[in-house]
Structure formats: C-alpha cells, structure tokens
C-alpha cells in the first residue's frame, strides 16, 4: 500500500495564502472554502491531525492557529460532522468574539437540528447580519436560517421577515454568483409566493455547482430534494387555497339553501294557516247549511203540527223543536271543530237543553180562556108546549093572509 503524501507542504501553502487577510472580510472565508472543496470529506485526509497539532501549539502564531481552526471547522461543516464541529468549537471557546467563530456556531446549531437550536441559530445569524450587513456569507447565513425555520414551522411565515431574508439573499447573490446563494434565494422566492422565480434560481444553483468538488453529486441531490419539497408544499398550499375557496362557496350555498328552506318553511306555515282558514270557512258553511236546513224543517213541521193542536200545545211544540235545533247546531259545531268551544257551542247546547226540558216539563192540561159576555148570544131554549105565554110579553101578531093564487089558465 502506497504511503499517503505528507500534508504539511499543502497546509503550509494554505497558511501562507490566508496570512495577512482580514478575518472579518469575505475574502478570508472564500480562501478557506475553496481549499476545503478540494479535500476528501470521508475523514481520510491526514492533514486533520496536522491541523490539530497546530491548534495545540500554544507557541504558534495566533493567525496561524485561527487559520487551522477555521479550516478544520469548514471541513467538518462541509462533511456534516456535527459532533466534531461541536467539540472543535467547545475546545476553542477563547475565540468566541471572532466573527467567523460565531458564524461556525450558527452552522453547528443547524447541523445539530431541533427547534430550539434552529431558533438560537436564527437569532445569532440576525445579530451577525446587523454587525456585518455587507458580508455576503453572513447575509446568506441569515437568509438561509429564516427559510429553514419557516420551512420547519419553527416560526410563523411573517411576510416582513421573509421579505427581509429575501433581501439578504439578493445582497449575497449580487456580491457573488455562488450556487448556495442562488439556492437560498430560490427557497425564499417559493416561500414568498413566486415559485416561477424560485425554480429559475434553483436552476442557476445547479449550473454553478463546482464539478470538481468531492461532494458535487451530493450537493446536486440536496438541491433537488429541497426543490421537490418546496414544489410539494406549493401544491399543498394551492390545494388548501382551493379547499378554503370551496368551503367558502359551500358555506355560501348552505346559507342560500338555509334561506330558501326558511322561505319554504314560512310558505308551508302560510299554507297551513290558509288551510286552517279554509277549513274554518267550510265548517262554518256546513254549520249554517245544517242550521238553515233544520230551521226550514222546524218551520214546516211546526206549521203542519199547529193545525192539529190548540195554541198552547203548538207553542210548546215550537219551543221543543227550537231546542232540538239548538242542540243539533251546537253539537255539529263541536264535531266539526274537534272540540267544545264553550263561548259558543256550549252555550247553544245549554240553551237548547233548557228549551227542550221546559217544553217537556210544563203541564199539558191548562184551562181554556172564558167566553166574553158582551156580544154573545145565548143559545135558544127548547120550546115547552105546556108553558103559558108570559103576560108581559106582547101578543103575537097574526100572520098576514097569503096572497091569492091566480087561477089556473084554461086548458
């Protein structure tokens, strides 16, 4: 097996390249990132041990030691070795005031994942952006953290926050045409409701990826995975909007149906009331027809019966028949109206019963009225042949002689 090349010369060239650069400027980070892109990410690079030795050498120059620290941190971040990055940051806590140290802290929190860590990373990225608003890497980090927290629903998709993050991503893109900057810009364009622009930005990101990088295929797959996720979320959002629209239309239709149903109910009630009115008029007509038929029968029967009775008995018969008429009229009204209405039917029945009882209970043998003395001639007395004429009575005038008959005519 061939021996691995000594990484010392390579590391020394790297340290010479970054020496003298301002650690707060973007050029420093770019030098380190471009060097890491050429390294293997599977943990087999022997230079890691050499960098750790430099970090442990307290007599080494501070710039040299910081360069070794940031190179190792970037390597761990690109290879997603979250625990190694966490241990590195914990071992170099004295560098905590450095801008790039805190920048690596944001990346470490995102690698570890979880709601609380992502929210901490978002707040730290916001502070770094306020401190270095023109640093393309810092602006991109803030924009990416906002997009990540919104995607995982750790924060509300506030329009102001999303527009601010999109502005930060656009600042990074304008400063450098880098693949990950376009990726984050497209991500935020999806979240702000412009999916067509987002697809175009993802296309740019895939085109700009470094084909010489060891993780080129993995990065393309990561872009594709995120794009598919955003596309699915966009379709889901459209479906929810359609669902909300359909629910609103359904509620409107139900309200309209409810209104029509209320109208139908009111119409049904009106029809019921009208039907009751018609039935009442019909019942009243039937009552009056029965009443007039009974009255006619009473009149005809009374006229035929009075001829055969004296005045008193005829009167009693008329009262009895009138009572029967009232009983029939009241009873018919009670039957037609499904019950007694004491203000009317009961009174009629009671009055009819009183009239019938009165006619039945009065005595039938009442004395006849006496004949009047004036103007009534006494019946002539029978003649008594043996009686003598009264002396005071005038003598009977003799009858005049009969007229002589004319003689019969000669034959």
C-alpha positions as CSV (number, residue, x, y, z in Angstrom):
1,X,0.0,0.0,0.0
2,X,1.4,3.4,-1.0
3,X,2.1,5.9,1.7
4,X,-0.1,8.9,1.9
5,X,1.6,12.2,0.9
6,X,2.7,14.4,3.6
7,X,0.1,17.1,4.1
8,X,2.5,19.5,5.7
9,X,3.5,21.3,2.5
10,X,-0.1,21.7,1.4
11,X,-1.1,23.1,4.8
12,X,1.8,25.5,4.7
13,X,0.8,26.7,1.3
14,X,-2.7,27.3,2.7
15,X,-1.5,29.1,5.7
16,X,0.7,31.3,3.6
17,X,-2.3,32.1,1.3
18,X,-4.5,33.3,4.1
19,X,-1.9,35.1,6.2
20,X,-2.3,38.8,6.2
21,X,-6.0,38.6,5.2
22,X,-8.6,40.4,7.4
23,X,-10.6,37.6,9.1
24,X,-13.7,39.8,9.1
25,X,-13.9,40.1,5.4
26,X,-15.4,37.8,2.9
27,X,-12.1,37.1,1.1
28,X,-10.8,35.1,4.1
29,X,-13.8,32.8,4.2
30,X,-13.6,32.3,0.4
31,X,-9.9,31.2,0.5
32,X,-10.7,28.6,3.2
33,X,-13.9,27.4,1.4
34,X,-12.1,26.9,-2.0
35,X,-9.3,24.9,-0.3
36,X,-11.8,22.7,1.5
37,X,-13.7,21.9,-1.7
38,X,-10.6,20.1,-3.0
39,X,-10.3,17.9,0.1
40,X,-11.8,14.4,0.7
41,X,-14.9,14.6,3.1
42,X,-14.8,11.0,4.3
43,X,-12.4,11.7,7.2
44,X,-9.4,10.1,5.5
45,X,-7.4,13.4,4.9
46,X,-4.2,13.1,7.0
47,X,-4.0,16.9,7.3
48,X,-6.6,16.9,10.0
49,X,-4.1,15.6,12.5
50,X,-1.5,18.2,11.4
51,X,-4.1,21.0,11.9
52,X,-5.0,19.7,15.4
53,X,-1.3,19.8,16.3
54,X,-1.1,23.4,15.2
55,X,-4.1,24.2,17.3
56,X,-2.5,22.6,20.3
57,X,0.8,24.5,19.9
58,X,0.4,27.4,22.3
59,X,3.6,29.0,21.0
60,X,2.3,29.2,17.4
61,X,1.2,32.5,15.9
62,X,-2.5,33.5,16.6
63,X,-3.3,34.0,12.9
64,X,-1.8,30.6,12.1
65,X,-3.8,28.9,14.8
66,X,-7.0,30.7,13.8
67,X,-6.5,29.6,10.2
68,X,-6.0,26.0,11.3
69,X,-9.2,26.3,13.4
70,X,-11.4,27.8,10.6
71,X,-10.1,25.2,8.1
72,X,-11.0,22.3,10.3
73,X,-14.4,23.9,11.1
74,X,-15.2,24.4,7.5
75,X,-14.2,20.8,6.7
76,X,-16.4,19.5,9.5
77,X,-19.3,21.6,8.3
78,X,-19.0,20.6,4.6
79,X,-18.8,16.9,5.6
80,X,-21.8,17.4,8.1
81,X,-19.7,16.1,11.0
82,X,-21.8,18.0,13.6
83,X,-20.2,16.4,16.7
84,X,-16.7,17.0,15.6
85,X,-17.6,20.6,14.9
86,X,-19.2,20.9,18.3
87,X,-16.1,19.6,20.0
88,X,-13.9,21.9,18.0
89,X,-15.9,25.0,19.0
90,X,-16.0,23.9,22.6
91,X,-12.2,23.5,22.6
92,X,-11.6,27.0,21.1
93,X,-14.1,28.9,23.2
94,X,-11.5,31.7,23.7
95,X,-12.2,32.7,20.0
96,X,-15.8,33.4,20.8
97,X,-15.6,37.1,19.9
98,X,-14.4,36.3,16.4
99,X,-17.0,36.9,13.6
100,X,-16.2,33.6,11.8
101,X,-16.3,31.7,15.1
102,X,-19.8,32.8,15.7
103,X,-20.6,32.1,12.1
104,X,-19.4,28.5,12.6
105,X,-21.6,28.4,15.7
106,X,-24.7,29.1,13.5
107,X,-23.7,26.3,11.2
108,X,-23.1,23.9,14.1
109,X,-26.6,24.6,15.6
110,X,-28.2,24.0,12.2
111,X,-26.3,20.7,11.8
112,X,-27.4,19.5,15.2
113,X,-31.0,20.4,14.4
114,X,-34.1,20.7,16.6
115,X,-36.5,23.6,17.2
116,X,-34.6,25.3,20.0
117,X,-31.2,25.1,18.2
118,X,-32.6,26.4,15.0
119,X,-34.2,29.3,16.8
120,X,-30.9,30.1,18.5
121,X,-29.1,29.9,15.2
122,X,-31.6,32.3,13.7
123,X,-31.1,34.9,16.4
124,X,-27.3,34.6,16.3
125,X,-27.4,35.0,12.5
126,X,-29.6,38.1,12.8
127,X,-27.1,39.6,15.2
128,X,-24.2,38.8,12.8
129,X,-26.0,40.4,9.9
130,X,-26.7,43.5,11.9
131,X,-23.0,43.6,12.7
132,X,-21.7,42.9,9.1
133,X,-24.6,43.8,6.7
134,X,-22.3,43.7,3.6
135,X,-20.7,40.4,4.3
136,X,-22.1,38.0,1.6
137,X,-21.6,34.9,3.7
138,X,-23.2,36.4,6.8
139,X,-26.2,37.7,4.8
140,X,-26.6,34.3,3.2
141,X,-26.5,32.6,6.6
142,X,-29.3,34.8,8.0
143,X,-31.5,34.3,4.9
144,X,-30.9,30.5,5.0
145,X,-31.8,30.4,8.7
146,X,-35.1,32.3,8.2
147,X,-36.0,29.9,5.3
148,X,-35.1,26.8,7.3
149,X,-37.2,27.9,10.4
150,X,-40.2,28.8,8.2
151,X,-40.0,25.5,6.3
152,X,-40.0,23.5,9.5
153,X,-42.7,25.8,11.0
154,X,-40.5,26.9,13.9
155,X,-41.6,30.5,13.2
156,X,-44.6,32.0,11.5
157,X,-44.3,32.8,7.8
158,X,-44.3,36.5,8.6
159,X,-44.3,38.5,5.3
160,X,-42.0,41.2,6.7
161,X,-39.4,38.7,8.0
162,X,-39.5,36.7,4.7
163,X,-39.0,39.9,2.6
164,X,-36.1,40.9,4.8
165,X,-34.5,37.5,4.4
166,X,-35.1,37.6,0.6
167,X,-33.3,41.0,0.5
168,X,-30.4,39.5,2.4
169,X,-30.2,36.6,-0.1
170,X,-30.3,39.0,-3.0
171,X,-27.5,41.0,-1.4
172,X,-25.4,37.8,-1.3
173,X,-26.2,36.9,-4.9
174,X,-25.3,40.4,-6.2
175,X,-22.0,40.2,-4.4
176,X,-21.1,36.7,-5.5
177,X,-22.7,34.3,-8.1
178,X,-22.4,31.3,-5.9
179,X,-24.6,28.1,-6.1
180,X,-25.7,28.1,-2.5
181,X,-26.7,31.8,-2.7
182,X,-29.0,31.1,-5.6
183,X,-30.4,28.1,-3.8
184,X,-31.3,30.1,-0.7
185,X,-32.7,32.9,-3.0
186,X,-35.0,30.4,-4.8
187,X,-36.0,28.9,-1.4
188,X,-37.2,32.3,-0.2
189,X,-38.9,33.0,-3.5
190,X,-41.0,29.9,-3.1
191,X,-41.9,31.0,0.5
192,X,-42.9,34.5,-0.7
193,X,-45.2,33.2,-3.4
194,X,-43.1,33.5,-6.5
195,X,-42.5,29.8,-7.4
196,X,-41.5,30.5,-11.0
197,X,-38.7,32.8,-9.9
198,X,-37.7,30.1,-7.3
199,X,-37.4,27.4,-10.0
200,X,-35.2,29.6,-12.0
201,X,-32.9,30.3,-9.0
202,X,-32.6,26.6,-8.3
203,X,-31.6,26.0,-11.9
204,X,-28.9,28.6,-11.5
205,X,-27.7,27.0,-8.4
206,X,-27.3,23.6,-10.1
207,X,-25.5,25.1,-13.0
208,X,-23.0,26.9,-10.8
209,X,-22.0,24.0,-8.6
210,X,-18.3,23.1,-8.8
211,X,-18.0,19.9,-10.7
212,X,-14.5,19.3,-9.3
213,X,-15.8,19.3,-5.7
214,X,-15.7,16.0,-4.0
215,X,-19.4,16.3,-2.9
216,X,-20.7,17.6,-6.3
217,X,-23.3,14.8,-6.7
218,X,-24.4,15.1,-3.1
219,X,-24.9,18.8,-3.4
220,X,-27.0,18.3,-6.6
221,X,-29.1,15.7,-4.9
222,X,-29.6,18.1,-1.9
223,X,-30.7,20.9,-4.3
224,X,-33.1,18.5,-6.0
225,X,-34.5,17.2,-2.7
226,X,-35.2,20.7,-1.4
227,X,-36.8,21.8,-4.7
228,X,-39.1,18.8,-4.6
229,X,-40.1,19.6,-1.0
230,X,-40.9,23.2,-2.0
231,X,-42.8,22.1,-5.0
232,X,-44.9,19.7,-2.9
233,X,-45.5,22.5,-0.4
234,X,-46.6,24.8,-3.1
235,X,-49.0,22.3,-4.4
236,X,-50.3,21.7,-0.9
237,X,-50.7,25.4,-0.4
238,X,-52.7,25.7,-3.7
239,X,-54.9,22.7,-2.6
240,X,-55.5,24.4,0.7
241,X,-56.5,27.6,-1.0
242,X,-58.8,25.7,-3.3
243,X,-60.2,23.9,-0.3
244,X,-60.8,27.2,1.5
245,X,-62.4,28.6,-1.6
246,X,-64.6,25.5,-1.9
247,X,-65.5,25.7,1.8
248,X,-66.5,29.4,1.4
249,X,-68.6,28.5,-1.6
250,X,-70.2,25.6,0.2
251,X,-70.9,27.9,3.2
252,X,-72.5,30.4,0.8
253,X,-74.5,27.7,-0.8
254,X,-75.6,26.3,2.5
255,X,-76.6,29.8,3.6
256,X,-78.6,30.2,0.4
257,X,-80.2,26.8,0.9
258,X,-80.9,27.8,4.5
259,X,-82.5,31.0,3.3
260,X,-84.6,29.1,0.8
261,X,-85.5,26.5,3.4
262,X,-86.6,29.3,5.7
263,X,-88.8,30.7,2.9
264,X,-90.2,27.2,2.2
265,X,-90.9,26.8,5.9
266,X,-92.6,30.2,6.0
267,X,-94.6,29.3,2.9
268,X,-95.6,26.0,4.4
269,X,-96.7,27.8,7.5
270,X,-98.7,30.2,5.4
271,X,-100.3,27.3,3.5
272,X,-101.1,25.7,6.8
273,X,-102.7,28.8,8.1
274,X,-104.6,29.2,4.9
275,X,-105.8,25.6,5.0
276,X,-107.0,26.2,8.6
277,X,-108.8,29.3,7.4
278,X,-110.4,27.4,4.5
279,X,-111.4,24.5,6.9
280,X,-112.9,27.0,9.3
281,X,-114.9,28.6,6.5
282,X,-116.0,25.2,5.3
283,X,-117.1,24.2,8.8
284,X,-118.9,27.5,9.3
285,X,-120.7,27.0,5.9
286,X,-121.6,23.4,6.9
287,X,-122.9,24.7,10.2
288,X,-125.0,27.4,8.6
289,X,-126.3,24.9,6.0
290,X,-127.3,22.5,8.7
291,X,-128.8,25.3,10.7
292,X,-130.9,26.6,7.9
293,X,-132.0,23.1,6.9
294,X,-133.0,22.4,10.4
295,X,-134.8,25.8,10.6
296,X,-136.7,25.1,7.4
297,X,-137.6,21.7,8.8
298,X,-138.7,23.3,12.0
299,X,-140.9,25.8,10.3
300,X,-142.6,23.2,8.0
301,X,-143.1,20.8,10.9
302,X,-144.5,23.5,13.1
303,X,-147.0,24.7,10.5
304,X,-148.2,21.2,9.9
305,X,-148.5,20.3,13.6
306,X,-150.0,23.5,14.9
307,X,-153.1,22.9,12.7
308,X,-153.9,19.7,14.8
309,X,-153.3,21.3,18.2
310,X,-154.6,24.2,20.2
311,X,-152.4,27.3,20.6
312,X,-150.7,26.3,23.9
313,X,-149.7,22.9,22.8
314,X,-148.5,24.3,19.5
315,X,-146.3,26.8,21.4
316,X,-144.8,24.0,23.5
317,X,-144.1,22.0,20.4
318,X,-142.4,25.0,18.7
319,X,-140.2,25.6,21.8
320,X,-139.2,21.9,21.9
321,X,-138.3,21.8,18.2
322,X,-136.3,25.0,18.6
323,X,-134.4,23.5,21.5
324,X,-133.6,20.4,19.4
325,X,-132.4,22.7,16.6
326,X,-130.0,24.5,19.0
327,X,-128.8,21.1,20.4
328,X,-128.1,19.9,16.8
329,X,-126.4,23.2,15.8
330,X,-124.1,23.2,18.9
331,X,-123.2,19.5,18.6
332,X,-122.5,19.8,14.9
333,X,-120.2,22.8,15.6
334,X,-118.3,20.8,18.3
335,X,-117.8,17.9,16.0
336,X,-116.6,19.9,13.1
337,X,-114.2,22.0,15.2
338,X,-112.7,18.9,17.1
339,X,-113.9,20.0,20.5
340,X,-116.1,22.2,22.5
341,X,-115.9,26.0,22.3
342,X,-117.7,26.9,25.5
343,X,-118.1,30.5,24.4
344,X,-120.4,29.4,21.6
345,X,-121.2,25.7,21.1
346,X,-121.6,25.0,24.8
347,X,-124.0,28.0,25.2
348,X,-126.1,26.8,22.2
349,X,-126.3,23.2,23.6
350,X,-127.2,24.5,27.1
351,X,-129.9,26.8,25.8
352,X,-131.3,24.0,23.6
353,X,-131.4,21.6,26.5
354,X,-133.3,24.2,28.7
355,X,-135.8,24.8,25.9
356,X,-136.4,21.1,25.4
357,X,-136.8,20.4,29.1
358,X,-139.1,23.4,29.5
359,X,-141.4,22.1,26.7
360,X,-141.4,18.6,28.2
361,X,-142.0,19.5,31.9
362,X,-144.8,22.1,31.5
363,X,-148.3,20.6,32.2
364,X,-150.4,20.0,29.2
365,X,-153.9,20.5,30.8
366,X,-154.2,24.3,31.3
367,X,-157.8,25.9,31.5
368,X,-159.3,27.5,28.4
369,X,-159.9,31.2,28.5
370,X,-163.6,32.3,29.5
371,X,-166.2,33.5,26.8
372,X,-166.9,37.2,26.7
373,X,-170.5,38.2,27.9
374,X,-170.9,41.1,25.6
375,X,-172.0,40.4,22.1
376,X,-172.5,36.7,22.6
377,X,-176.0,35.4,22.1
378,X,-177.3,32.7,24.4
379,X,-178.5,29.6,22.7
380,X,-182.2,29.4,22.2
381,X,-184.0,27.3,24.8
382,X,-186.1,24.4,23.8
383,X,-189.8,25.2,23.4
384,X,-192.1,23.9,26.1
385,X,-195.5,23.2,24.6
386,X,-197.3,23.2,28.1
387,X,-195.8,26.5,29.2
388,X,-198.2,29.5,29.1
389,X,-197.1,32.7,27.5
390,X,-195.7,35.4,29.6
391,X,-198.2,38.1,30.5
392,X,-195.7,40.8,29.9
393,X,-194.7,39.5,26.5
394,X,-196.6,41.2,23.7
395,X,-199.2,39.2,21.9
396,X,-198.1,37.6,18.7
397,X,-199.0,39.5,15.7
398,X,-201.1,37.4,13.3
399,X,-199.5,36.4,10.1
400,X,-200.6,38.3,7.1
401,X,-203.0,36.5,4.8
402,X,-201.5,34.6,2.0
403,X,-201.8,36.1,-1.4
404,X,-204.4,34.6,-3.6
405,X,-203.1,32.4,-6.3
406,X,-204.0,33.4,-9.8
407,X,-206.5,31.0,-11.4
408,X,-205.1,28.3,-13.5
409,X,-205.1,29.0,-17.1
410,X,-207.8,27.4,-19.2
411,X,-206.6,24.4,-20.9
